[in-house]
Amino acid sequence: MTTASHGVKGLGQSMGGIALAVAVTGILCWLRGMGMGDLKLCAAVGAWIGPAQLGMALVATGLAGGVLALIWAACHGSLGESLDGSSDLVSRLLTKGIRPHPVLALDHPSARTMPYAPAIAIGTMFSFFAT
């Protein structure tokens, strides 16, 4: 729903989609687990599809991202290390709350990263078929 075709209602939907994307992915950026480019891509998708469909897209994106991360880690020989890091993140969340991890962050020199745009694209495409 765009402003050009739906006027003020479309503008409101676009702004709601941007706000939802920034709220969800902004936390991940603050935790240094997602880059600002991914946040901007999600905000653009949110402006395009609105908050209701973006909610579905973000759930599908998370699932696709998890599957792609497992494949990425297996192909790069770091599956065990990635699973250990995931369990460390969960236990740290339960004991210390939501705060950036000192080592498991994008800006750490030893960080293993993967592009997340494919997961965002898959989640967005899935949201079109699910609605």
Backbone atoms as SQL, in Angstrom:
CREATE TABLE atoms (id INTEGER PRIMARY KEY, chain TEXT, resi INTEGER, resn TEXT, atom TEXT, x REAL, y REAL, z REAL);
INSERT INTO atoms VALUES
  (1, 'A', 1, 'MET', 'N', 0.855, -1.160, 0.000),
  (2, 'A', 1, 'MET', 'CA', 0.000, 0.000, 0.000),
  (3, 'A', 1, 'MET', 'C', 0.904, 1.228, 0.000),
  (4, 'A', 2, 'THR', 'N', 0.844, 2.033, -1.032),
  (5, 'A', 2, 'THR', 'CA', 1.719, 3.183, -1.138),
  (6, 'A', 2, 'THR', 'C', 0.940, 4.483, -1.009),
  (7, 'A', 3, 'THR', 'N', 1.652, 5.521, -0.699),
  (8, 'A', 3, 'THR', 'CA', 1.046, 6.838, -0.585),
  (9, 'A', 3, 'THR', 'C', 0.482, 7.288, -1.922),
  (10, 'A', 4, 'ALA', 'N', 1.175, 6.977, -3.009),
  (11, 'A', 4, 'ALA', 'CA', 0.728, 7.408, -4.337),
  (12, 'A', 4, 'ALA', 'C', -0.623, 6.806, -4.694),
  (13, 'A', 5, 'SER', 'N', -0.858, 5.564, -4.307),
  (14, 'A', 5, 'SER', 'CA', -2.113, 4.930, -4.688),
  (15, 'A', 5, 'SER', 'C', -3.190, 4.985, -3.604),
  (16, 'A', 6, 'HIS', 'N', -2.807, 5.218, -2.340),
  (17, 'A', 6, 'HIS', 'CA', -3.783, 5.205, -1.252),
  (18, 'A', 6, 'HIS', 'C', -3.782, 6.472, -0.406),
  (19, 'A', 7, 'GLY', 'N', -3.042, 7.474, -0.790),
  (20, 'A', 7, 'GLY', 'CA', -3.075, 8.757, -0.103),
  (21, 'A', 7, 'GLY', 'C', -2.586, 8.695, 1.330),
  (22, 'A', 8, 'VAL', 'N', -3.292, 9.409, 2.211),
  (23, 'A', 8, 'VAL', 'CA', -2.879, 9.531, 3.610),
  (24, 'A', 8, 'VAL', 'C', -2.905, 8.173, 4.317),
  (25, 'A', 9, 'LYS', 'N', -3.890, 7.335, 4.007),
  (26, 'A', 9, 'LYS', 'CA', -3.940, 5.999, 4.605),
  (27, 'A', 9, 'LYS', 'C', -2.691, 5.198, 4.226),
  (28, 'A', 10, 'GLY', 'N', -2.281, 5.283, 2.985),
  (29, 'A', 10, 'GLY', 'CA', -1.067, 4.603, 2.539),
  (30, 'A', 10, 'GLY', 'C', 0.174, 5.146, 3.226),
  (31, 'A', 11, 'LEU', 'N', 0.218, 6.457, 3.429),
  (32, 'A', 11, 'LEU', 'CA', 1.349, 7.063, 4.132),
  (33, 'A', 11, 'LEU', 'C', 1.413, 6.542, 5.564),
  (34, 'A', 12, 'GLY', 'N', 0.243, 6.465, 6.218),
  (35, 'A', 12, 'GLY', 'CA', 0.207, 5.936, 7.586),
  (36, 'A', 12, 'GLY', 'C', 0.671, 4.499, 7.655),
  (37, 'A', 13, 'GLN', 'N', 0.261, 3.676, 6.690),
  (38, 'A', 13, 'GLN', 'CA', 0.690, 2.280, 6.648),
  (39, 'A', 13, 'GLN', 'C', 2.201, 2.180, 6.419),
  (40, 'A', 14, 'SER', 'N', 2.710, 3.016, 5.538),
  (41, 'A', 14, 'SER', 'CA', 4.158, 3.005, 5.276),
  (42, 'A', 14, 'SER', 'C', 4.933, 3.413, 6.521),
  (43, 'A', 15, 'MET', 'N', 4.475, 4.438, 7.200),
  (44, 'A', 15, 'MET', 'CA', 5.174, 4.897, 8.406),
  (45, 'A', 15, 'MET', 'C', 5.087, 3.833, 9.514),
  (46, 'A', 16, 'GLY', 'N', 3.939, 3.160, 9.617),
  (47, 'A', 16, 'GLY', 'CA', 3.802, 2.075, 10.589),
  (48, 'A', 16, 'GLY', 'C', 4.756, 0.926, 10.289),
  (49, 'A', 17, 'GLY', 'N', 4.912, 0.601, 9.008),
  (50, 'A', 17, 'GLY', 'CA', 5.852, -0.451, 8.616),
  (51, 'A', 17, 'GLY', 'C', 7.289, -0.086, 8.938),
  (52, 'A', 18, 'ILE', 'N', 7.636, 1.171, 8.698),
  (53, 'A', 18, 'ILE', 'CA', 8.988, 1.640, 9.030),
  (54, 'A', 18, 'ILE', 'C', 9.208, 1.563, 10.535),
  (55, 'A', 19, 'ALA', 'N', 8.225, 2.022, 11.301),
  (56, 'A', 19, 'ALA', 'CA', 8.353, 2.020, 12.765),
  (57, 'A', 19, 'ALA', 'C', 8.525, 0.600, 13.308),
  (58, 'A', 20, 'LEU', 'N', 7.738, -0.340, 12.803),
  (59, 'A', 20, 'LEU', 'CA', 7.864, -1.723, 13.248),
  (60, 'A', 20, 'LEU', 'C', 9.238, -2.293, 12.900),
  (61, 'A', 21, 'ALA', 'N', 9.692, -2.030, 11.683),
  (62, 'A', 21, 'ALA', 'CA', 11.011, -2.528, 11.264),
  (63, 'A', 21, 'ALA', 'C', 12.118, -1.957, 12.135),
  (64, 'A', 22, 'VAL', 'N', 12.048, -0.672, 12.418),
  (65, 'A', 22, 'VAL', 'CA', 13.081, -0.028, 13.243),
  (66, 'A', 22, 'VAL', 'C', 13.021, -0.560, 14.671),
  (67, 'A', 23, 'ALA', 'N', 11.816, -0.773, 15.199),
  (68, 'A', 23, 'ALA', 'CA', 11.685, -1.282, 16.564),
  (69, 'A', 23, 'ALA', 'C', 12.285, -2.682, 16.697),
  (70, 'A', 24, 'VAL', 'N', 11.972, -3.553, 15.756),
  (71, 'A', 24, 'VAL', 'CA', 12.440, -4.945, 15.846),
  (72, 'A', 24, 'VAL', 'C', 13.919, -5.054, 15.495),
  (73, 'A', 25, 'THR', 'N', 14.300, -4.542, 14.347),
  (74, 'A', 25, 'THR', 'CA', 15.696, -4.700, 13.921),
  (75, 'A', 25, 'THR', 'C', 16.629, -3.716, 14.619),
  (76, 'A', 26, 'GLY', 'N', 16.080, -2.644, 15.138),
  (77, 'A', 26, 'GLY', 'CA', 16.908, -1.689, 15.883),
  (78, 'A', 26, 'GLY', 'C', 17.514, -2.309, 17.120),
  (79, 'A', 27, 'ILE', 'N', 16.738, -3.172, 17.789),
  (80, 'A', 27, 'ILE', 'CA', 17.261, -3.870, 18.970),
  (81, 'A', 27, 'ILE', 'C', 18.433, -4.761, 18.561),
  (82, 'A', 28, 'LEU', 'N', 18.278, -5.460, 17.443),
  (83, 'A', 28, 'LEU', 'CA', 19.361, -6.331, 16.977),
  (84, 'A', 28, 'LEU', 'C', 20.596, -5.526, 16.580),
  (85, 'A', 29, 'CYS', 'N', 20.392, -4.350, 16.018),
  (86, 'A', 29, 'CYS', 'CA', 21.535, -3.480, 15.691),
  (87, 'A', 29, 'CYS', 'C', 22.217, -2.985, 16.950),
  (88, 'A', 30, 'TRP', 'N', 21.415, -2.595, 17.952),
  (89, 'A', 30, 'TRP', 'CA', 21.974, -2.118, 19.212),
  (90, 'A', 30, 'TRP', 'C', 22.799, -3.221, 19.886),
  (91, 'A', 31, 'LEU', 'N', 22.339, -4.468, 19.763),
  (92, 'A', 31, 'LEU', 'CA', 23.068, -5.604, 20.320),
  (93, 'A', 31, 'LEU', 'C', 24.261, -6.008, 19.453),
  (94, 'A', 32, 'ARG', 'N', 24.451, -5.336, 18.336),
  (95, 'A', 32, 'ARG', 'CA', 25.542, -5.568, 17.383),
  (96, 'A', 32, 'ARG', 'C', 25.465, -6.954, 16.747),
  (97, 'A', 33, 'GLY', 'N', 24.214, -7.452, 16.573),
  (98, 'A', 33, 'GLY', 'CA', 24.015, -8.741, 15.935),
  (99, 'A', 33, 'GLY', 'C', 23.490, -8.603, 14.520),
  (100, 'A', 34, 'MET', 'N', 23.196, -7.384, 14.109),
  (101, 'A', 34, 'MET', 'CA', 22.690, -7.101, 12.764),
  (102, 'A', 34, 'MET', 'C', 23.250, -5.755, 12.339),
  (103, 'A', 35, 'GLY', 'N', 23.514, -5.622, 11.068),
  (104, 'A', 35, 'GLY', 'CA', 24.074, -4.376, 10.568),
  (105, 'A', 35, 'GLY', 'C', 23.005, -3.344, 10.230),
  (106, 'A', 36, 'MET', 'N', 23.429, -2.106, 10.120),
  (107, 'A', 36, 'MET', 'CA', 22.503, -1.011, 9.803),
  (108, 'A', 36, 'MET', 'C', 21.940, -1.151, 8.388),
  (109, 'A', 37, 'GLY', 'N', 22.660, -1.784, 7.492),
  (110, 'A', 37, 'GLY', 'CA', 22.135, -2.008, 6.144),
  (111, 'A', 37, 'GLY', 'C', 20.913, -2.916, 6.185),
  (112, 'A', 38, 'ASP', 'N', 20.954, -3.920, 7.067),
  (113, 'A', 38, 'ASP', 'CA', 19.807, -4.807, 7.225),
  (114, 'A', 38, 'ASP', 'C', 18.623, -4.050, 7.818),
  (115, 'A', 39, 'LEU', 'N', 18.885, -3.167, 8.762),
  (116, 'A', 39, 'LEU', 'CA', 17.819, -2.347, 9.327),
  (117, 'A', 39, 'LEU', 'C', 17.188, -1.476, 8.245),
  (118, 'A', 40, 'LYS', 'N', 18.011, -0.861, 7.429),
  (119, 'A', 40, 'LYS', 'CA', 17.478, -0.001, 6.364),
  (120, 'A', 40, 'LYS', 'C', 16.690, -0.806, 5.332),
  (121, 'A', 41, 'LEU', 'N', 17.155, -2.003, 5.022),
  (122, 'A', 41, 'LEU', 'CA', 16.414, -2.858, 4.091),
  (123, 'A', 41, 'LEU', 'C', 15.059, -3.237, 4.686),
  (124, 'A', 42, 'CYS', 'N', 15.025, -3.605, 5.957),
  (125, 'A', 42, 'CYS', 'CA', 13.751, -3.947, 6.610),
  (126, 'A', 42, 'CYS', 'C', 12.830, -2.743, 6.669),
  (127, 'A', 43, 'ALA', 'N', 13.374, -1.557, 6.911),
  (128, 'A', 43, 'ALA', 'CA', 12.553, -0.347, 6.938),
  (129, 'A', 43, 'ALA', 'C', 11.957, -0.078, 5.560),
  (130, 'A', 44, 'ALA', 'N', 12.743, -0.284, 4.516),
  (131, 'A', 44, 'ALA', 'CA', 12.224, -0.093, 3.154),
  (132, 'A', 44, 'ALA', 'C', 11.125, -1.103, 2.842),
  (133, 'A', 45, 'VAL', 'N', 11.331, -2.346, 3.263),
  (134, 'A', 45, 'VAL', 'CA', 10.305, -3.368, 3.063),
  (135, 'A', 45, 'VAL', 'C', 9.055, -2.998, 3.857),
  (136, 'A', 46, 'GLY', 'N', 9.233, -2.526, 5.084),
  (137, 'A', 46, 'GLY', 'CA', 8.100, -2.111, 5.909),
  (138, 'A', 46, 'GLY', 'C', 7.319, -0.975, 5.287),
  (139, 'A', 47, 'ALA', 'N', 8.023, -0.023, 4.691),
  (140, 'A', 47, 'ALA', 'CA', 7.348, 1.089, 4.015),
  (141, 'A', 47, 'ALA', 'C', 6.556, 0.584, 2.820),
  (142, 'A', 48, 'TRP', 'N', 7.037, -0.449, 2.187),
  (143, 'A', 48, 'TRP', 'CA', 6.393, -1.001, 1.001),
  (144, 'A', 48, 'TRP', 'C', 5.161, -1.830, 1.355),
  (145, 'A', 49, 'ILE', 'N', 5.276, -2.721, 2.362),
  (146, 'A', 49, 'ILE', 'CA', 4.194, -3.672, 2.626),
  (147, 'A', 49, 'ILE', 'C', 3.357, -3.336, 3.850),
  (148, 'A', 50, 'GLY', 'N', 3.763, -2.401, 4.676),
  (149, 'A', 50, 'GLY', 'CA', 2.984, -2.016, 5.849),
  (150, 'A', 50, 'GLY', 'C', 3.242, -2.928, 7.040),
  (151, 'A', 51, 'PRO', 'N', 2.782, -2.503, 8.233),
  (152, 'A', 51, 'PRO', 'CA', 3.130, -3.235, 9.458),
  (153, 'A', 51, 'PRO', 'C', 2.498, -4.615, 9.583),
  (154, 'A', 52, 'ALA', 'N', 1.263, -4.794, 9.132),
  (155, 'A', 52, 'ALA', 'CA', 0.611, -6.097, 9.292),
  (156, 'A', 52, 'ALA', 'C', 1.349, -7.178, 8.514),
  (157, 'A', 53, 'GLN', 'N', 1.631, -6.922, 7.264),
  (158, 'A', 53, 'GLN', 'CA', 2.345, -7.910, 6.456),
  (159, 'A', 53, 'GLN', 'C', 3.804, -8.006, 6.881),
  (160, 'A', 54, 'LEU', 'N', 4.381, -6.906, 7.371),
  (161, 'A', 54, 'LEU', 'CA', 5.774, -6.939, 7.819),
  (162, 'A', 54, 'LEU', 'C', 5.929, -7.866, 9.018),
  (163, 'A', 55, 'GLY', 'N', 4.928, -7.916, 9.894),
  (164, 'A', 55, 'GLY', 'CA', 5.008, -8.837, 11.028),
  (165, 'A', 55, 'GLY', 'C', 5.209, -10.268, 10.558),
  (166, 'A', 56, 'MET', 'N', 4.428, -10.675, 9.560),
  (167, 'A', 56, 'MET', 'CA', 4.577, -12.023, 8.987),
  (168, 'A', 56, 'MET', 'C', 5.946, -12.158, 8.317),
  (169, 'A', 57, 'ALA', 'N', 6.354, -11.129, 7.604),
  (170, 'A', 57, 'ALA', 'CA', 7.652, -11.174, 6.912),
  (171, 'A', 57, 'ALA', 'C', 8.804, -11.309, 7.909),
  (172, 'A', 58, 'LEU', 'N', 8.727, -10.633, 9.051),
  (173, 'A', 58, 'LEU', 'CA', 9.803, -10.720, 10.046),
  (174, 'A', 58, 'LEU', 'C', 9.874, -12.108, 10.678),
  (175, 'A', 59, 'VAL', 'N', 8.733, -12.728, 10.921),
  (176, 'A', 59, 'VAL', 'CA', 8.737, -14.094, 11.454),
  (177, 'A', 59, 'VAL', 'C', 9.365, -15.041, 10.426),
  (178, 'A', 60, 'ALA', 'N', 8.930, -14.924, 9.181),
  (179, 'A', 60, 'ALA', 'CA', 9.486, -15.772, 8.121),
  (180, 'A', 60, 'ALA', 'C', 10.970, -15.480, 7.904),
  (181, 'A', 61, 'THR', 'N', 11.358, -14.217, 8.024),
  (182, 'A', 61, 'THR', 'CA', 12.766, -13.837, 7.892),
  (183, 'A', 61, 'THR', 'C', 13.604, -14.482, 8.983),
  (184, 'A', 62, 'GLY', 'N', 13.097, -14.487, 10.202),
  (185, 'A', 62, 'GLY', 'CA', 13.824, -15.120, 11.299),
  (186, 'A', 62, 'GLY', 'C', 14.025, -16.606, 11.069),
  (187, 'A', 63, 'LEU', 'N', 12.977, -17.273, 10.601),
  (188, 'A', 63, 'LEU', 'CA', 13.091, -18.709, 10.308),
  (189, 'A', 63, 'LEU', 'C', 14.059, -18.961, 9.157),
  (190, 'A', 64, 'ALA', 'N', 13.925, -18.179, 8.098),
  (191, 'A', 64, 'ALA', 'CA', 14.830, -18.334, 6.953),
  (192, 'A', 64, 'ALA', 'C', 16.265, -18.022, 7.362),
  (193, 'A', 65, 'GLY', 'N', 16.445, -16.993, 8.175),
  (194, 'A', 65, 'GLY', 'CA', 17.784, -16.639, 8.642),
  (195, 'A', 65, 'GLY', 'C', 18.420, -17.742, 9.465),
  (196, 'A', 66, 'GLY', 'N', 17.608, -18.406, 10.302),
  (197, 'A', 66, 'GLY', 'CA', 18.131, -19.517, 11.089),
  (198, 'A', 66, 'GLY', 'C', 18.582, -20.680, 10.220),
  (199, 'A', 67, 'VAL', 'N', 17.758, -21.021, 9.249),
  (200, 'A', 67, 'VAL', 'CA', 18.116, -22.117, 8.335),
  (201, 'A', 67, 'VAL', 'C', 19.357, -21.747, 7.521),
  (202, 'A', 68, 'LEU', 'N', 19.374, -20.533, 6.991),
  (203, 'A', 68, 'LEU', 'CA', 20.537, -20.103, 6.204),
  (204, 'A', 68, 'LEU', 'C', 21.803, -20.039, 7.057),
  (205, 'A', 69, 'ALA', 'N', 21.673, -19.638, 8.324),
  (206, 'A', 69, 'ALA', 'CA', 22.844, -19.586, 9.209),
  (207, 'A', 69, 'ALA', 'C', 23.402, -20.978, 9.465),
  (208, 'A', 70, 'LEU', 'N', 22.508, -21.959, 9.643),
  (209, 'A', 70, 'LEU', 'CA', 22.981, -23.335, 9.834),
  (210, 'A', 70, 'LEU', 'C', 23.699, -23.841, 8.590),
  (211, 'A', 71, 'ILE', 'N', 23.135, -23.565, 7.428),
  (212, 'A', 71, 'ILE', 'CA', 23.771, -23.977, 6.172),
  (213, 'A', 71, 'ILE', 'C', 25.109, -23.274, 5.995),
  (214, 'A', 72, 'TRP', 'N', 25.127, -21.967, 6.254),
  (215, 'A', 72, 'TRP', 'CA', 26.349, -21.162, 6.123),
  (216, 'A', 72, 'TRP', 'C', 27.443, -21.705, 7.043),
  (217, 'A', 73, 'ALA', 'N', 27.085, -21.963, 8.306),
  (218, 'A', 73, 'ALA', 'CA', 28.070, -22.468, 9.268),
  (219, 'A', 73, 'ALA', 'C', 28.567, -23.854, 8.878),
  (220, 'A', 74, 'ALA', 'N', 27.665, -24.719, 8.408),
  (221, 'A', 74, 'ALA', 'CA', 28.075, -26.065, 7.997),
  (222, 'A', 74, 'ALA', 'C', 29.027, -26.009, 6.810),
  (223, 'A', 75, 'CYS', 'N', 28.736, -25.133, 5.856),
  (224, 'A', 75, 'CYS', 'CA', 29.594, -25.009, 4.672),
  (225, 'A', 75, 'CYS', 'C', 30.948, -24.399, 4.988),
  (226, 'A', 76, 'HIS', 'N', 31.032, -23.607, 6.051),
  (227, 'A', 76, 'HIS', 'CA', 32.289, -22.954, 6.412),
  (228, 'A', 76, 'HIS', 'C', 32.996, -23.653, 7.578),
  (229, 'A', 77, 'GLY', 'N', 32.499, -24.829, 7.961),
  (230, 'A', 77, 'GLY', 'CA', 33.158, -25.616, 8.996),
  (231, 'A', 77, 'GLY', 'C', 33.069, -25.029, 10.391),
  (232, 'A', 78, 'SER', 'N', 32.047, -24.252, 10.670),
  (233, 'A', 78, 'SER', 'CA', 31.954, -23.623, 11.990),
  (234, 'A', 78, 'SER', 'C', 30.613, -23.907, 12.664),
  (235, 'A', 79, 'LEU', 'N', 29.995, -25.019, 12.324),
  (236, 'A', 79, 'LEU', 'CA', 28.674, -25.323, 12.877),
  (237, 'A', 79, 'LEU', 'C', 28.735, -25.503, 14.392),
  (238, 'A', 80, 'GLY', 'N', 29.681, -26.272, 14.882),
  (239, 'A', 80, 'GLY', 'CA', 29.815, -26.484, 16.326),
  (240, 'A', 80, 'GLY', 'C', 30.066, -25.185, 17.069),
  (241, 'A', 81, 'GLU', 'N', 30.959, -24.382, 16.525),
  (242, 'A', 81, 'GLU', 'CA', 31.267, -23.079, 17.130),
  (243, 'A', 81, 'GLU', 'C', 30.031, -22.173, 17.133),
  (244, 'A', 82, 'SER', 'N', 29.272, -22.209, 16.053),
  (245, 'A', 82, 'SER', 'CA', 28.065, -21.381, 15.972),
  (246, 'A', 82, 'SER', 'C', 27.012, -21.830, 16.976),
  (247, 'A', 83, 'LEU', 'N', 26.834, -23.136, 17.125),
  (248, 'A', 83, 'LEU', 'CA', 25.862, -23.647, 18.091),
  (249, 'A', 83, 'LEU', 'C', 26.294, -23.326, 19.518),
  (250, 'A', 84, 'ASP', 'N', 27.603, -23.416, 19.800),
  (251, 'A', 84, 'ASP', 'CA', 28.108, -23.026, 21.123),
  (252, 'A', 84, 'ASP', 'C', 27.846, -21.548, 21.387),
  (253, 'A', 85, 'GLY', 'N', 28.074, -20.725, 20.374),
  (254, 'A', 85, 'GLY', 'CA', 27.820, -19.291, 20.519),
  (255, 'A', 85, 'GLY', 'C', 26.355, -18.997, 20.759),
  (256, 'A', 86, 'SER', 'N', 25.482, -19.740, 20.097),
  (257, 'A', 86, 'SER', 'CA', 24.041, -19.548, 20.291),
  (258, 'A', 86, 'SER', 'C', 23.632, -19.899, 21.714),
  (259, 'A', 87, 'SER', 'N', 24.152, -21.001, 22.234),
  (260, 'A', 87, 'SER', 'CA', 23.810, -21.375, 23.614),
  (261, 'A', 87, 'SER', 'C', 24.384, -20.368, 24.603),
  (262, 'A', 88, 'ASP', 'N', 25.548, -19.814, 24.293),
  (263, 'A', 88, 'ASP', 'CA', 26.134, -18.776, 25.143),
  (264, 'A', 88, 'ASP', 'C', 25.261, -17.517, 25.140),
  (265, 'A', 89, 'LEU', 'N', 24.743, -17.150, 23.974),
  (266, 'A', 89, 'LEU', 'CA', 23.861, -15.985, 23.896),
  (267, 'A', 89, 'LEU', 'C', 22.591, -16.183, 24.717),
  (268, 'A', 90, 'VAL', 'N', 22.006, -17.371, 24.639),
  (269, 'A', 90, 'VAL', 'CA', 20.771, -17.645, 25.382),
  (270, 'A', 90, 'VAL', 'C', 21.038, -17.629, 26.885),
  (271, 'A', 91, 'SER', 'N', 22.102, -18.290, 27.326),
  (272, 'A', 91, 'SER', 'CA', 22.392, -18.309, 28.767),
  (273, 'A', 91, 'SER', 'C', 22.739, -16.909, 29.275),
  (274, 'A', 92, 'ARG', 'N', 23.427, -16.129, 28.466),
  (275, 'A', 92, 'ARG', 'CA', 23.756, -14.753, 28.864),
  (276, 'A', 92, 'ARG', 'C', 22.490, -13.905, 28.945),
  (277, 'A', 93, 'LEU', 'N', 21.561, -14.126, 28.037),
  (278, 'A', 93, 'LEU', 'CA', 20.288, -13.408, 28.066),
  (279, 'A', 93, 'LEU', 'C', 19.541, -13.714, 29.360),
  (280, 'A', 94, 'LEU', 'N', 19.532, -14.972, 29.760),
  (281, 'A', 94, 'LEU', 'CA', 18.804, -15.372, 30.962),
  (282, 'A', 94, 'LEU', 'C', 19.471, -14.879, 32.240),
  (283, 'A', 95, 'THR', 'N', 20.795, -14.766, 32.236),
  (284, 'A', 95, 'THR', 'CA', 21.496, -14.366, 33.462),
  (285, 'A', 95, 'THR', 'C', 21.774, -12.869, 33.556),
  (286, 'A', 96, 'LYS', 'N', 22.040, -12.217, 32.433),
  (287, 'A', 96, 'LYS', 'CA', 22.436, -10.803, 32.468),
  (288, 'A', 96, 'LYS', 'C', 21.465, -9.870, 31.776),
  (289, 'A', 97, 'GLY', 'N', 20.434, -10.425, 31.156),
  (290, 'A', 97, 'GLY', 'CA', 19.457, -9.589, 30.471),
  (291, 'A', 97, 'GLY', 'C', 19.908, -9.223, 29.065),
  (292, 'A', 98, 'ILE', 'N', 19.156, -8.311, 28.480),
  (293, 'A', 98, 'ILE', 'CA', 19.435, -7.903, 27.103),
  (294, 'A', 98, 'ILE', 'C', 20.527, -6.849, 27.112),
  (295, 'A', 99, 'ARG', 'N', 21.688, -7.253, 26.636),
  (296, 'A', 99, 'ARG', 'CA', 22.824, -6.339, 26.488),
  (297, 'A', 99, 'ARG', 'C', 23.790, -6.918, 25.462),
  (298, 'A', 100, 'PRO', 'N', 24.578, -6.075, 24.821),
  (299, 'A', 100, 'PRO', 'CA', 25.516, -6.578, 23.810),
  (300, 'A', 100, 'PRO', 'C', 26.509, -7.581, 24.403),
  (301, 'A', 101, 'HIS', 'N', 26.823, -8.592, 23.633),
  (302, 'A', 101, 'HIS', 'CA', 27.815, -9.592, 24.036),
  (303, 'A', 101, 'HIS', 'C', 29.191, -9.041, 23.698),
  (304, 'A', 102, 'PRO', 'N', 30.184, -9.208, 24.576),
  (305, 'A', 102, 'PRO', 'CA', 31.507, -8.625, 24.302),
  (306, 'A', 102, 'PRO', 'C', 32.250, -9.259, 23.116),
  (307, 'A', 103, 'VAL', 'N', 31.975, -10.510, 22.813),
  (308, 'A', 103, 'VAL', 'CA', 32.705, -11.196, 21.743),
  (309, 'A', 103, 'VAL', 'C', 31.805, -11.501, 20.546),
  (310, 'A', 104, 'LEU', 'N', 30.582, -11.945, 20.793),
  (311, 'A', 104, 'LEU', 'CA', 29.679, -12.348, 19.717),
  (312, 'A', 104, 'LEU', 'C', 28.951, -11.115, 19.173),
  (313, 'A', 105, 'ALA', 'N', 29.691, -10.314, 18.440),
  (314, 'A', 105, 'ALA', 'CA', 29.159, -9.077, 17.870),
  (315, 'A', 105, 'ALA', 'C', 29.802, -8.844, 16.514),
  (316, 'A', 106, 'LEU', 'N', 29.073, -8.159, 15.638),
  (317, 'A', 106, 'LEU', 'CA', 29.577, -7.924, 14.285),
  (318, 'A', 106, 'LEU', 'C', 30.900, -7.178, 14.257),
  (319, 'A', 107, 'ASP', 'N', 31.108, -6.273, 15.226),
  (320, 'A', 107, 'ASP', 'CA', 32.320, -5.461, 15.205),
  (321, 'A', 107, 'ASP', 'C', 33.515, -6.127, 15.890),
  (322, 'A', 108, 'HIS', 'N', 33.361, -7.339, 16.374),
  (323, 'A', 108, 'HIS', 'CA', 34.485, -8.051, 16.985),
  (324, 'A', 108, 'HIS', 'C', 35.364, -8.618, 15.880),
  (325, 'A', 109, 'PRO', 'N', 36.684, -8.531, 16.024),
  (326, 'A', 109, 'PRO', 'CA', 37.588, -8.997, 14.955),
  (327, 'A', 109, 'PRO', 'C', 37.433, -10.470, 14.581),
  (328, 'A', 110, 'SER', 'N', 37.014, -11.314, 15.517),
  (329, 'A', 110, 'SER', 'CA', 36.895, -12.744, 15.210),
  (330, 'A', 110, 'SER', 'C', 35.478, -13.138, 14.781),
  (331, 'A', 111, 'ALA', 'N', 34.617, -12.174, 14.575),
  (332, 'A', 111, 'ALA', 'CA', 33.221, -12.474, 14.239),
  (333, 'A', 111, 'ALA', 'C', 33.106, -13.166, 12.884),
  (334, 'A', 112, 'ARG', 'N', 32.264, -14.180, 12.851),
  (335, 'A', 112, 'ARG', 'CA', 31.916, -14.838, 11.590),
  (336, 'A', 112, 'ARG', 'C', 30.571, -14.269, 11.176),
  (337, 'A', 113, 'THR', 'N', 30.516, -13.681, 10.017),
  (338, 'A', 113, 'THR', 'CA', 29.285, -13.026, 9.587),
  (339, 'A', 113, 'THR', 'C', 28.767, -13.656, 8.303),
  (340, 'A', 114, 'MET', 'N', 27.477, -13.463, 8.071),
  (341, 'A', 114, 'MET', 'CA', 26.874, -13.908, 6.821),
  (342, 'A', 114, 'MET', 'C', 25.927, -12.809, 6.357),
  (343, 'A', 115, 'PRO', 'N', 25.735, -12.691, 5.068),
  (344, 'A', 115, 'PRO', 'CA', 24.784, -11.685, 4.582),
  (345, 'A', 115, 'PRO', 'C', 23.363, -12.070, 4.982),
  (346, 'A', 116, 'TYR', 'N', 22.593, -11.114, 5.496),
  (347, 'A', 116, 'TYR', 'CA', 21.243, -11.395, 5.958),
  (348, 'A', 116, 'TYR', 'C', 20.181, -10.957, 4.956),
  (349, 'A', 117, 'ALA', 'N', 20.576, -10.201, 3.929),
  (350, 'A', 117, 'ALA', 'CA', 19.612, -9.740, 2.926),
  (351, 'A', 117, 'ALA', 'C', 18.865, -10.899, 2.254),
  (352, 'A', 118, 'PRO', 'N', 19.507, -12.039, 1.963),
  (353, 'A', 118, 'PRO', 'CA', 18.732, -13.144, 1.378),
  (354, 'A', 118, 'PRO', 'C', 17.608, -13.631, 2.297),
  (355, 'A', 119, 'ALA', 'N', 17.862, -13.674, 3.594),
  (356, 'A', 119, 'ALA', 'CA', 16.810, -14.089, 4.529),
  (357, 'A', 119, 'ALA', 'C', 15.678, -13.069, 4.545),
  (358, 'A', 120, 'ILE', 'N', 16.013, -11.784, 4.481),
  (359, 'A', 120, 'ILE', 'CA', 14.992, -10.739, 4.442),
  (360, 'A', 120, 'ILE', 'C', 14.165, -10.870, 3.162),
  (361, 'A', 121, 'ALA', 'N', 14.819, -11.150, 2.052),
  (362, 'A', 121, 'ALA', 'CA', 14.107, -11.324, 0.779),
  (363, 'A', 121, 'ALA', 'C', 13.190, -12.541, 0.831),
  (364, 'A', 122, 'ILE', 'N', 13.679, -13.652, 1.372),
  (365, 'A', 122, 'ILE', 'CA', 12.862, -14.863, 1.470),
  (366, 'A', 122, 'ILE', 'C', 11.659, -14.608, 2.372),
  (367, 'A', 123, 'GLY', 'N', 11.877, -13.977, 3.517),
  (368, 'A', 123, 'GLY', 'CA', 10.781, -13.678, 4.432),
  (369, 'A', 123, 'GLY', 'C', 9.747, -12.760, 3.813),
  (370, 'A', 124, 'THR', 'N', 10.204, -11.772, 3.053),
  (371, 'A', 124, 'THR', 'CA', 9.280, -10.853, 2.392),
  (372, 'A', 124, 'THR', 'C', 8.468, -11.576, 1.330),
  (373, 'A', 125, 'MET', 'N', 9.131, -12.385, 0.529),
  (374, 'A', 125, 'MET', 'CA', 8.401, -13.145, -0.500),
  (375, 'A', 125, 'MET', 'C', 7.391, -14.095, 0.138),
  (376, 'A', 126, 'PHE', 'N', 7.780, -14.752, 1.218),
  (377, 'A', 126, 'PHE', 'CA', 6.853, -15.654, 1.898),
  (378, 'A', 126, 'PHE', 'C', 5.616, -14.898, 2.383),
  (379, 'A', 127, 'SER', 'N', 5.808, -13.663, 2.859),
  (380, 'A', 127, 'SER', 'CA', 4.674, -12.900, 3.384),
  (381, 'A', 127, 'SER', 'C', 3.644, -12.613, 2.295),
  (382, 'A', 128, 'PHE', 'N', 4.066, -12.530, 1.051),
  (383, 'A', 128, 'PHE', 'CA', 3.109, -12.314, -0.049),
  (384, 'A', 128, 'PHE', 'C', 2.268, -13.566, -0.287),
  (385, 'A', 129, 'PHE', 'N', 2.862, -14.732, -0.124),
  (386, 'A', 129, 'PHE', 'CA', 2.123, -15.977, -0.347),
  (387, 'A', 129, 'PHE', 'C', 1.254, -16.342, 0.856),
  (388, 'A', 130, 'ALA', 'N', 1.625, -15.870, 2.047),
  (389, 'A', 130, 'ALA', 'CA', 0.908, -16.217, 3.265),
  (390, 'A', 130, 'ALA', 'C', -0.334, -15.347, 3.500),
  (391, 'A', 131, 'THR', 'N', -0.400, -14.187, 2.829),
  (392, 'A', 131, 'THR', 'CA', -1.553, -13.311, 3.068),
  (393, 'A', 131, 'THR', 'C', -2.615, -13.487, 2.016);
